[in-house]
């Protein structure tokens, strides 16, 4: 929509301007409520390197590029705001390591970098590295294979590209000198000054003045995050996961819009030079007189998009172009077949239609979208009978391809097509979106409607197969006449009376002043809100420091007390089991079973406390072993079935259909993570509810790694937003009766989070009160070819222990008595001592063979069990 169209719209609705302003004000203040709700958005410091096509725009300048656009995409999902920190690639990496910036992109993975920064779980994209040269060195590509022997090749010092180049030269036995340089700008300068003959660069970072010689390899590149900002890494991975799972091929589509088409070369190769020499360095180009904005005739000269291609051929390559006008596409096609011209256009791009006509298509000059102009209220009904000419982009042939079932009404001109639709002789006609302003000037359009079709198409030139080399020549010129230039030409030849932005501002100055005032007010309120948030952040930091000190004291206390509590608990459980074996009456037996159940539950709570103490003291380590993930998941699901006994719950499982997947991971901790989450889901979901378990596998940081993604959801009681903030804290439980209704210490999720961190993964939870909870867990694992060992169960017959002599060292009388009863029931002879020193003295005072077995407690007075054992040995 151009300025002229906006002006006409404003004039037609001048009486409604006040109403629209009120609506606009309400929308601003309404959205301000949203801004307030989301005003906690993080400010992320991003490293920004000015690289062609990837990130362009110096500080304070207009910014664009594939990397810049990817950052904006991520911010739409995370709510981040960016502070751009400009510098060289090397400077930005160092700032990231030092914590001076939070995020940086376009970084290749190396083990050294992985130790200093955190890589995203999913690649940002893939760089293809080429050896490039310029026009002064085009002799290097005089033929199909480049001759690099004896050349000096510049490459950025200390980068992955340098390693890749040296490996490629050695592998292909090319004798060239590698010249390490400071960066892309220095390489271009050295090439210009003949200090090097060629340079190495990524495909995205090349300019149109360079020509590709040979591809030397590729690598994935990633976003990297400061190790001081794990919160940023988590949110980044969540956003990248959502992008990859909701927008398939987003990386490729993004790069294709910025991809430097210099790959394949912008310098003519040997065959192209021979063709031009055989044709007097002249290309004969046919065009249509009346097909603006793509082409037309003005003062005897061709104008429009095709004119930009001609300009590139003549100015950039020195090729003479002879333009030949035609009235219809049939005339230009016939001239092609008779070889009176070499190329013709513009044409609708369709390979099947071109094959039927034995034509060759060029690259796209410009992209456009079909617009249906129809009468009535249903454009689909109008597509049954379509008016078309033999000279427009959507001519008779193009319409027959787009709508093969439609009846075609042939007209002489586009205006005749509009009249046919208005008079009911046709249901609709097609024009391009680029021609809509010209079409709207026709008075007949007052009676018609428009609908844009979502499928876009390319506008191309065509040649014939027996003269196909001219198409590869013109493709280079199409690359040179960039999309920005073609877009300017489209705008120049698509409008009617030009209206300047200044005129619009002067006529509607009060609207612009009102908007500016509102924006200033909103900015002031946002600044105030930011200051308030900073004060809250300072207070929260102090509270966190106080809480950390208290947490350390708590850990020391629990580590000591849990052991002391467990000792009498073992006695209670042991004596209860002994009492149950004495065949008591039913009433006593019932009471003993209740004692056992309560004791077992209390012991499990004590074990949780001991586990969290062991984790915090660093006694639990990561022990990766070869694991078949398919088998491990089946084991987890089998164990999970036990949670559903005597419960009316639906358990849904979603997993890939693969036979095996071998990785290195700590299977014990991974099973505990999944079992903890599933058991929690069962515990907090009422009968009649549903629990789902899903697992999927994704690419990791490199080809050696895989990212395993788990998602466990339930329709249970859910959690409040307040509790979600502390779900992974120790001893955290939801209020409102949860402690009395659901048993537990509140350590399960704290242990789970510690194990996820131990495995190098991330865990995230979403929940809503009364709706349910969803846990997502991402664990990176290294692939392996080693087949895991199968566990076999060896069953042994119980041995006869009658007469076996045992020395028991135990300082606790209850435990000693319990051990004596159990051992004597098995027929063993027991001698008890109270500490390690007595055990040593008893052993030394008796001849060898007096005792067959020694059972040694660890924590005892006078001498502990370890010391006593070493002394006896």
DRENPA-234616 format. One line per 3 residues: number of its first residue (from 1); their letters; for each residue x negated, y negated, z negated of C-alpha. Coordinates in steps of 0.05 Angstrom, whole numbers, plus 5000, padded with zeros to 4 digits. Each point is the difference from the previous one (the first is absolute). Layout:
% DRENPA-234616
NUM = a = X,Y,Z; ...
This chain:
% DRENPA-234616
1 = xxx = 5000,5000,5000; 4968,4933,5022; 5007,4930,4971
4 = xxx = 5050,4980,5055; 5047,5055,4979; 4994,4980,4926
7 = xxx = 5017,4928,5018; 5062,5020,5039; 5022,5043,4942
10 = xxx = 4992,4944,4950; 5038,4950,5044; 5057,5049,5011
13 = xxx = 5007,5010,4925; 4985,4931,4973; 5065,4999,4960
16 = xxx = 4979,5063,4965; 4930,4975,4980; 5021,4981,4929
19 = xxx = 5030,5069,4989; 4937,5034,5026; 4956,4956,4955
22 = xxx = 5041,5020,4938; 4993,5074,5019; 4926,4990,5009
25 = xxx = 4993,4967,4932; 5039,5056,4967; 4956,5052,5034
28 = xxx = 4937,4964,4976; 5024,4997,4928; 5028,5070,5004
31 = xxx = 4935,5027,5025; 4964,4961,4946; 5033,5046,4950
34 = xxx = 4967,5057,5037; 4933,4964,5000; 5007,4992,4925
37 = xxx = 5015,5074,4993; 4939,5018,5040; 4955,4942,4979
40 = xxx = 4954,5049,4966; 4970,5016,5069; 4925,5011,4995
43 = xxx = 4950,4954,5033; 4951,5046,5035; 4931,4973,5020
46 = xxx = 4986,5027,5070; 4933,5001,5036; 5008,4967,5068
49 = xxx = 4948,5009,5056; 5012,4960,5064; 4997,5057,5052
52 = xxx = 5032,4995,5069; 5068,5034,5005; 4995,5028,4929
55 = xxx = 5000,4938,4954; 4996,4933,5034; 5006,4930,4971
58 = xxx = 4950,4964,4955; 5019,4972,4933; 5061,4956,5006
61 = xxx = 5012,5019,5073; 5055,5040,5033; 4989,5075,4987
64 = xxx = 5016,5060,5043; 4973,5069,5019; 5013,5074,4987
67 = xxx = 4970,4999,4930; 5036,4936,4981; 5067,5028,5024
70 = xxx = 4988,5065,4961; 4989,4959,4936; 5066,4964,5011
73 = xxx = 5036,5067,5010; 4973,5025,4934; 5020,4936,4964
76 = xxx = 5072,5009,5024; 5002,5066,4961; 4959,4979,4938
79 = xxx = 5021,4927,4993; 4926,4979,4998; 4976,4930,5015
82 = xxx = 4931,4994,5030; 4941,4954,4984; 4953,5006,5060
85 = xxx = 4925,5000,4982; 4960,4989,5064; 4931,5030,5011
88 = xxx = 4958,5049,5040; 5014,5074,4997; 4939,5011,4955
91 = xxx = 5020,4943,4954; 5072,5026,4993; 4976,5069,4981
94 = xxx = 4955,4972,4946; 5056,4955,4973; 5045,5061,4996
97 = xxx = 4948,5040,4961; 4990,4940,4953; 5075,4993,4990
100 = xxx = 5002,4930,5032; 5053,5025,5050; 5052,5054,4992
103 = xxx = 5012,5026,5071; 4962,5007,5065; 5015,5036,5066
106 = xxx = 4966,5033,5060; 4949,5039,4958; 4972,5067,5022
109 = xxx = 4994,5054,4947; 4931,5019,4973; 4984,5038,4935
112 = xxx = 4959,4940,4975; 5058,4952,5011; 5048,5049,4966
115 = xxx = 4958,4994,4936; 5006,4924,5001; 5071,4987,5023
118 = xxx = 5068,5036,5005; 5023,5022,5069; 5073,5001,5020
121 = xxx = 5031,5070,5003; 5021,4989,5073; 4958,4972,5058
124 = xxx = 5013,4929,5024; 4982,5021,5070; 4946,5029,5045
127 = xxx = 4943,4962,5033; 4972,5024,5066; 4928,4976,5011
130 = xxx = 4975,4981,5070; 4936,4976,5031; 5017,4934,5035
133 = xxx = 4964,4953,5048; 5015,4935,5036; 5000,4977,5073
136 = xxx = 4925,4986,5000; 4986,5073,4987; 5054,5030,5044
139 = xxx = 4947,5041,5037; 5005,5048,4941; 5069,5022,5025
142 = xxx = 4986,5002,5075; 5031,5069,5007; 5039,5048,4956
145 = xxx = 4947,5015,4946; 4963,4943,4965; 4924,5003,5000
148 = xxx = 4976,4978,4931; 4929,5026,5003; 4951,4945,4983
151 = xxx = 5055,4953,4975; 5001,4961,4936; 5066,5011,4963
154 = xxx = 5021,4953,4944; 5040,5026,4940; 5020,4972,4932
157 = xxx = 4946,5019,4951; 5016,5051,4945; 5069,5018,5026
160 = xxx = 5032,5066,5020; 4994,4976,5073; 4923,5001,4995
163 = xxx = 5000,5072,4975; 5050,5020,5054; 4958,4967,5055
166 = xxx = 4935,5033,4978; 5034,5068,4997; 5032,4990,5069
169 = xxx = 4934,4979,5032; 4964,5061,4971; 5056,5048,5020
172 = xxx = 5003,4975,5071; 4924,4992,5007; 5005,4926,5018
175 = xxx = 4935,4961,4992; 5026,4933,4976; 4976,4951,4946
178 = xxx = 5047,4987,4942; 4999,4927,4978; 5032,4989,4931
181 = xxx = 5033,4931,4996; 5038,4959,4948; 5071,5006,5027
184 = xxx = 5047,4993,5059; 4985,4927,5013; 4925,5012,4999
187 = xxx = 5008,5059,5048; 5039,4956,5050; 4947,4946,4996
190 = xxx = 4944,5051,5011; 5036,5029,5060; 5010,4930,5029
193 = xxx = 4926,4983,4991; 4978,5067,5031; 4968,5023,4935
196 = xxx = 5041,5064,5006; 5032,5034,5061; 5061,5027,4964
199 = xxx = 5034,5000,4932; 5042,5049,4958; 5068,4976,4975
202 = xxx = 5069,5027,4982; 5053,4999,5054; 5043,4951,4960
205 = xxx = 4944,4949,4992; 4980,4990,5072; 5011,4940,5045
208 = xxx = 5023,4999,5071; 4930,4978,5023; 4973,5069,4983
211 = xxx = 5003,5065,5038; 5000,5069,4968; 4945,5048,5022
214 = xxx = 5009,5063,4957; 5037,5024,4939; 4953,5024,4945
217 = xxx = 5050,5022,4947; 5053,4980,4951; 5017,4998,4926
220 = xxx = 5059,4986,4955; 4999,4935,4962; 5036,4985,4935
223 = xxx = 5022,4947,4952; 4955,4997,4939; 5018,4974,4931
226 = xxx = 4956,4975,4942; 4991,5055,4948; 5023,4947,4949
229 = xxx = 5070,4999,5032; 5030,5071,4996; 5069,4967,5000
232 = xxx = 4987,4970,5068; 4976,5068,5027; 5064,5034,4975
235 = xxx = 5046,4949,5032; 4959,5001,5064; 5005,5076,5006
238 = xxx = 5075,4997,4987; 5009,4949,5056; 4956,5038,5049
241 = xxx = 5038,5065,4984; 5066,4965,5014; 4974,4970,5066
244 = xxx = 4974,5068,5025; 5064,5036,4982; 5050,4948,5025
247 = xxx = 4964,4971,5061; 4967,5057,5038; 4938,4977,5039
250 = xxx = 5000,4930,4969; 4924,4996,5002; 4997,5017,5074
253 = xxx = 5057,4953,5019; 4967,4943,4961; 4932,5010,5032
256 = xxx = 5030,5006,5070; 5024,4927,4994; 4930,4975,4985
259 = xxx = 4958,5053,5035; 4946,4969,5043; 5012,5026,5070
262 = xxx = 4927,4992,5017; 4993,5076,4991; 4987,5026,5070
265 = xxx = 4966,4936,5019; 5018,4931,5024; 4942,5002,5050
268 = xxx = 5015,5032,5068; 4971,5070,5008; 4966,5028,5062
271 = xxx = 5065,5023,5035; 5035,4934,4987; 4941,4960,5027
274 = xxx = 5000,5044,5063; 5075,4988,5010; 4992,4925,4995
277 = xxx = 4941,5001,5048; 5041,5040,5051; 5058,4949,4995
280 = xxx = 4961,4935,5005; 5007,4988,4925; 5075,4986,5011
283 = xxx = 5063,5029,4970; 5066,4989,5036; 5056,4992,4947
286 = xxx = 5074,5001,5018; 5050,4964,4955; 5074,4983,4998
289 = xxx = 5021,4928,5013; 5057,4998,4949; 4982,5042,4939
292 = xxx = 4979,4950,4947; 4970,5001,4948; 4960,5059,5028
295 = xxx = 4988,4969,5068; 5028,4947,5046; 4981,4948,5053
298 = xxx = 4988,4927,4985; 4971,4952,5052; 4978,5059,5041
301 = xxx = 4960,5031,4942; 5015,5060,4957; 5018,4984,4927
304 = xxx = 5018,5042,4939; 4968,5057,4962; 4970,5030,5062
307 = xxx = 4963,4934,5012; 4960,5012,4935; 4975,5066,5028
310 = xxx = 4979,4965,5065; 4964,4947,4959; 4962,5053,4961
313 = xxx = 4979,5035,5065; 4976,4937,5032; 4967,4963,4941
316 = xxx = 4974,5058,4959; 4980,5048,5055; 4993,4956,5061
319 = xxx = 5049,5042,5041; 5040,4963,5053; 5075,5014,4996
322 = xxx = 5046,4990,5060; 5073,4993,4976; 5056,5022,5046
325 = xxx = 5073,4981,4983; 5060,5046,5012; 5075,4994,4990
328 = xxx = 5015,5072,4979; 4963,5056,4966; 5014,5046,5060
331 = xxx = 4961,4952,5044; 4939,4999,4954; 5001,5076,4992
334 = xxx = 5002,5009,5075; 4941,4953,5007; 4962,5042,4949
337 = xxx = 5012,5063,5041; 4978,4965,5064; 4937,4975,4964
340 = xxx = 5015,4927,5017; 4993,4986,4926; 4961,5037,4945
343 = xxx = 5045,4986,4939; 5072,4978,4987; 5041,4978,4941
346 = xxx = 5032,4989,4953; 5028,5070,4988; 5037,5037,4945
349 = xxx = 4952,5051,4969; 5025,5071,5010; 4951,5056,5016
352 = xxx = 5051,5049,5027; 5029,4948,5048; 4929,4982,5021
355 = xxx = 4984,5073,5013; 5061,5009,5044; 4979,4940,5041
358 = xxx = 4926,5021,5000; 4980,4935,4965; 4946,4984,4948
361 = xxx = 5017,4956,4940; 4953,4948,4970; 4994,4985,4925
364 = xxx = 5055,4959,4969; 4996,4925,5015; 5055,4984,4950
367 = xxx = 5053,5036,4960; 5074,4983,5005; 5067,5025,4976
370 = xxx = 5063,5014,5040; 5060,4955,4984; 5069,5023,5021
373 = xxx = 5047,4944,5024; 5072,5025,4998; 5072,4978,4998
376 = xxx = 5048,5018,4943; 4981,5027,4932; 4967,5067,5014
379 = xxx = 4933,4998,5037; 4996,5076,5002; 5063,5003,5043
382 = xxx = 4968,4948,5046; 4941,5046,5012; 5043,5047,5041
385 = xxx = 4998,4952,5059; 4937,4956,5006; 4985,4944,5050
388 = xxx = 4928,4998,5024; 4957,4968,5055; 4943,5029,5041
391 = xxx = 4950,4947,4976; 5005,4991,4924; 4962,5039,4947
394 = xxx = 5061,5042,4984; 5016,5013,5073; 5041,5056,5030
397 = xxx = 4945,5051,4989; 4985,4979,4927; 5074,5000,4982
400 = xxx = 5009,5070,5029; 4943,5024,4955; 5025,4965,4937
403 = xxx = 5074,5019,5011; 5003,5060,5047; 5075,5009,4990
406 = xxx = 5018,4928,5016; 5033,4976,5065; 4956,4947,5032
409 = xxx = 5028,4938,5035; 4947,4970,5045; 4996,4924,5002
412 = xxx = 4955,4950,5036; 4978,4956,4941; 5003,5001,4923
415 = xxx = 5053,4945,5003; 5042,5046,5045; 4993,5055,4947
418 = xxx = 5027,4952,4946; 5059,4981,5044; 5016,5073,5014
421 = xxx = 5003,5014,4925; 5042,4938,4986; 5049,5018,5057
424 = xxx = 5007,5072,4976; 4965,5031,5060; 4947,5028,4953
427 = xxx = 4999,5014,4925; 4931,4972,4986; 4932,4980,5028
430 = xxx = 4929,5003,4971; 4949,4944,4992; 4936,4998,4960
433 = xxx = 4996,4965,4932; 4949,4953,5032; 5052,4976,5051
436 = xxx = 5058,4989,4952; 4991,4924,4995; 5001,4993,5076
439 = xxx = 5061,5045,5003; 5036,4961,4945; 4999,4937,5043
442 = xxx = 5051,5032,5048; 5071,4975,4983; 5027,5070,5010
445 = xxx = 4965,5020,4935; 5055,4963,4961; 5046,5059,5016
448 = xxx = 4949,5055,4986; 4964,5031,4940; 4929,5026,4989
451 = xxx = 4971,5061,4964; 4926,5016,4995; 4980,5073,5009
454 = xxx = 4948,5022,4949; 4956,5039,5049; 4947,4955,5029
457 = xxx = 4965,5009,5068; 4936,4977,5033; 4993,4956,5061
460 = xxx = 4945,5025,5047; 4969,4995,5069; 5002,5059,5049
463 = xxx = 4954,5028,5053; 4997,5062,5043; 4960,5063,4984
466 = xxx = 4956,4997,5062; 4978,4930,4979; 5000,5012,4925
469 = xxx = 4932,4970,4983; 5029,4930,5004; 5045,5017,4940
472 = xxx = 4940,5013,4954; 4971,4934,5023; 5062,4961,4984
475 = xxx = 5007,5035,4933; 4937,4965,4977; 5030,4933,5019
478 = xxx = 5065,5017,4963; 4958,5012,4938; 4966,4932,5010
481 = xxx = 5067,4964,5008; 5017,5013,4928; 5070,5009,4972
484 = xxx = 4997,4932,4967; 4988,4966,5068; 5056,5040,5033
487 = xxx = 5046,4982,4942; 4985,4926,5013; 5016,5009,5074
490 = xxx = 5065,5036,4981; 5021,4941,4957; 4980,4950,5054
493 = xxx = 5043,5033,5053; 5058,5025,4956; 5028,4935,4974
496 = xxx = 5042,4943,5027; 4993,4928,4976; 4942,4997,4951
499 = xxx = 5015,4973,4930; 4943,4982,4954; 4995,5018,4928
502 = xxx = 4992,4926,4983; 5068,4984,5030; 5033,5054,4958
505 = xxx = 4967,4974,4937; 5021,4928,5014; 5073,5018,5013
508 = xxx = 5006,5046,4939; 4951,4966,4953; 5047,5003,4940
511 = xxx = 5003,5076,5005; 4924,5006,5001; 4993,4951,4941
514 = xxx = 5050,5040,4960; 4965,5065,5014; 4932,4969,4981
517 = xxx = 5029,4974,4934; 5028,5068,4983; 4935,5035,5016
520 = xxx = 4961,4951,4955; 5050,5012,4943; 4994,5075,5008
523 = xxx = 4924,4996,4999; 5000,4959,4936; 5046,5049,4965
526 = xxx = 4956,5058,5023; 4938,4966,4973; 5033,4990,4933
529 = xxx = 5020,5073,4999; 4929,5020,5017; 4972,4961,4940
532 = xxx = 5050,5034,4953; 4979,5068,5027; 4927,4985,4987
535 = xxx = 5013,4986,4927; 5039,5064,4994; 4942,5038,5033
538 = xxx = 4950,4973,4949; 5044,5022,4942; 5010,5069,5032
541 = xxx = 4924,5008,5007; 4989,4986,4926; 5055,5049,4981
544 = xxx = 4969,5053,5045; 4932,4992,4966; 5032,5007,4931
547 = xxx = 5038,5061,5023; 4936,5032,5027; 4965,4993,4932
550 = xxx = 5060,5032,4965; 5000,5056,5051; 4928,5018,4986
553 = xxx = 5014,5005,4926; 5061,5044,5014; 4958,5048,5043
556 = xxx = 4949,5010,4945; 5055,5014,4949; 5037,5050,5045
559 = xxx = 4937,5038,5017; 4988,5014,4927; 5071,5011,4975
562 = xxx = 5024,5045,5057; 4950,5054,4981; 5018,4997,4926
565 = xxx = 5075,5006,5017; 4989,5058,5048; 4966,5043,4948
568 = xxx = 5060,5009,4952; 5047,5004,5061; 4963,5062,5025
571 = xxx = 5009,5030,4931; 5075,4985,5000; 5008,5032,5069
574 = xxx = 4957,5060,4982; 5035,5016,4935; 5068,4990,5033
577 = xxx = 4981,5052,5053; 4977,5048,4945; 5065,4990,4962
580 = xxx = 5041,5015,5062; 4964,5067,5007; 5023,5021,4930
583 = xxx = 5072,5012,5025; 5034,4948,4955; 5076,4995,4995
586 = xxx = 5037,4962,5055; 5008,4935,4959; 4926,4997,4983
589 = xxx = 4981,5020,5071; 5043,4943,5027; 4965,4950,4955
592 = xxx = 4931,5027,5018; 5015,4992,5075; 5020,4928,4988
595 = xxx = 4936,4988,4962; 4961,5031,5059; 5036,4958,5052
598 = xxx = 4988,4936,4961; 4928,5019,4987; 4987,5015,5074
601 = xxx = 5030,4933,5019; 4959,4963,4948; 4937,5036,5023
604 = xxx = 5013,4978,5072; 5006,4928,4976; 4934,5007,4963
607 = xxx = 4968,5030,5062; 5022,4938,5040; 4967,4956,4948
610 = xxx = 4936,5041,5004; 5001,4997,5076; 5006,4924,5001
613 = xxx = 4943,4996,4950; 4956,5046,5043; 5015,4957,5061
616 = xxx = 4983,4935,4965; 4936,5028,4971; 4978,5023,5069
619 = xxx = 4998,5074,4984; 5045,5018,5060; 4961,4998,5065
622 = xxx = 5019,5006,5074; 4984,5071,5024; 5016,5007,5075
625 = xxx = 5005,5071,5029; 5023,5027,5067; 5076,5001,4999
628 = xxx = 5053,5020,5051; 5051,4943,4993; 5056,5042,5030
631 = xxx = 4988,5054,4947; 4993,4948,4944; 5065,4966,5018
634 = xxx = 5035,5068,5000; 4972,5014,4931; 5026,4933,4974
637 = xxx = 5069,5013,5030; 5002,5070,4969; 4982,4972,4932
640 = xxx = 5052,4945,5009; 5055,5052,5008; 4991,5016,4926
643 = xxx = 5021,4929,4983; 5067,5011,5034; 5021,5062,4960
646 = xxx = 5069,4990,4968; 5006,4932,5036; 5051,4981,5054
649 = xxx = 4952,4959,5043; 4987,4997,5076; 4925,5006,5018
652 = xxx = 4982,4975,5070; 4932,5015,5030; 4969,4966,5061
655 = xxx = 4932,5023,5025; 4962,5008,5066; 5003,5068,5035
658 = xxx = 4926,5019,4999; 4966,5065,4981; 4941,4973,4961
661 = xxx = 4961,4937,4984; 4933,5007,4964; 4975,4941,4958
664 = xxx = 4956,4986,4940; 5038,4977,4938; 5012,5014,4926
667 = xxx = 5059,5048,5007; 5011,5004,4924; 5010,4925,4992
670 = xxx = 5041,4994,5064; 5048,5054,4976; 5007,4966,4933
673 = xxx = 5016,4933,5035; 5055,5031,5042; 5029,5043,4944
676 = xxx = 5002,4941,4953; 5040,4958,5050; 5047,5057,5020
679 = xxx = 5013,5020,4927; 5015,4927,4983; 5049,4996,5058
682 = xxx = 5036,5063,4975; 5001,4974,4928; 5030,4932,5018
685 = xxx = 5050,5024,5053; 5069,5024,4977; 5032,5063,5029
688 = xxx = 5029,4988,5069; 4942,4956,5021; 4947,5008,5054
691 = xxx = 4924,5004,4997; 4958,4996,5064; 4927,5019,5012
694 = xxx = 4964,4980,5064; 4927,5005,5022; 4967,4972,5063
697 = xxx = 4928,4994,5026; 4968,4938,5031; 4932,4978,5027
700 = xxx = 4949,4978,4947; 4941,4952,5001; 4964,5043,5052
703 = xxx = 5007,5066,5037; 4973,5038,4939; 5057,4976,4955
706 = xxx = 5075,5009,4995; 5052,4961,4960; 5053,5044,4966
709 = xxx = 5065,4963,4987; 5051,5027,4949; 5069,4971,4987
712 = xxx = 5044,5026,4943; 5068,4968,4991; 5060,5014,4954
715 = xxx = 5070,4973,4989; 4991,4998,4925; 5010,4946,4947
718 = xxx = 4947,4954,5030; 4959,4947,4964; 5008,4926,4985
721 = xxx = 4953,4949,5033; 4970,4985,4932; 4982,5073,4987
724 = xxx = 4970,5009,5070; 4946,4950,4982; 4975,5045,4944
727 = xxx = 5018,5070,5024; 4927,5021,5004; 4984,4973,4931
730 = xxx = 4988,5050,4944; 5060,5016,4954; 5047,4960,5045
733 = xxx = 5073,5021,5000; 5064,4968,5025; 5042,4970,4945
736 = xxx = 5077,5006,4993; 4999,5069,4969; 4951,5034,5047
739 = xxx = 4956,5022,4942; 5058,5036,4965; 5030,5030,5064
742 = xxx = 4936,5021,5037; 4942,5032,4962; 4928,4978,5012
745 = xxx = 4941,4959,4976; 4999,4951,5058; 4931,5026,5021
748 = xxx = 5020,5040,5062; 4996,4943,5050; 4938,4971,4967
751 = xxx = 4965,5067,5010; 5026,5005,5071; 4973,4930,5017
754 = xxx = 4931,5017,4970; 4997,5064,5042; 5020,4962,5064
757 = xxx = 4944,4950,4986; 4952,5058,4987; 5016,5028,5070
760 = xxx = 4989,4932,5032; 5073,4991,5018; 5057,4952,4988
763 = xxx = 5069,5008,4969; 5059,4954,5008; 5071,5003,4972
766 = xxx = 5066,4968,5020; 5062,5008,4956; 5068,4970,4987
769 = xxx = 5042,5011,4938; 5056,5049,5014; 4976,5014,5071
772 = xxx = 4936,5040,4995; 4924,4999,5004; 4949,5011,5056
775 = xxx = 4926,5015,4988; 4950,4996,5058; 4930,5028,4991
778 = xxx = 4942,4993,5051; 4938,5044,4989; 4939,4996,5046
781 = xxx = 4968,5068,5013; 4940,5024,5040; 5013,5052,5054
784 = xxx = 4961,5065,4995; 4991,5063,5042; 4987,5042,4937
787 = xxx = 5057,5049,4987; 5023,4998,4927; 4989,5062,4959
790 = xxx = 5063,5039,4984; 5013,5010,4926; 5011,5073,4981
793 = xxx = 5033,5024,4936; 4961,5055,4966; 5042,5042,4953
796 = xxx = 4962,5036,4945; 5027,5051,4951; 4998,4976,4927
799 = xxx = 4940,5027,4962; 5004,5035,4933; 4971,4951,4950
802 = xxx = 5007,5046,4939; 4939,4996,4956; 4969,4940,5035
805 = xxx = 4963,4958,4947; 5012,4925,5004; 4967,4942,4964
808 = xxx = 5048,4939,4998; 4971,4931,4984; 5060,4953,4986
811 = xxx = 5004,4945,4947; 5076,4993,5002; 5032,5052,4954
814 = xxx = 5066,5004,5040; 4964,5010,5066; 4954,5052,4968
817 = xxx = 5059,5038,4971; 5037,4997,5066; 4939,5026,5038
820 = xxx = 4989,5056,4949; 5073,5024,5006; 4997,5001,5077
823 = xxx = 4933,5035,5003; 5018,5052,4947; 5065,5015,5037
826 = xxx = 4955,5021,5058; 4961,5047,4953; 4939,4956,4992
829 = xxx = 4960,4991,4935; 4993,4927,4981; 4948,4963,4958
832 = xxx = 5014,4925,4989; 4951,4944,4983; 5018,4926,4991
835 = xxx = 4946,4964,5041; 4943,5008,5049; 4946,5005,4946
838 = xxx = 5035,5058,4966; 5008,5034,5068; 4925,4995,5012
841 = xxx = 4983,5026,4930; 5049,5058,5006; 4972,5020,5068
844 = xxx = 4928,4997,4975; 5016,5040,4936; 5029,5059,5038
847 = xxx = 4965,5048,5047; 5010,4997,5076; 5065,5034,5022
850 = xxx = 5038,4979,4937; 5046,4954,5042; 5024,5013,5071
853 = xxx = 5032,4931,5010; 4992,4931,4969; 5058,4950,5005
856 = xxx = 4972,4930,4987; 5041,4936,4987; 4968,4936,5027
859 = xxx = 5015,4945,4949; 4979,5026,4931; 4966,4968,4939
862 = xxx = 4927,5012,4980; 4983,5029,5070; 5043,4996,5063
865 = xxx = 5013,5058,5047; 4952,4978,5055; 4941,4996,4952
868 = xxx = 5017,5066,4967; 5005,5035,5068; 4933,4973,5023
871 = xxx = 4968,5023,4935; 5028,5071,5005; 4979,5006,5073
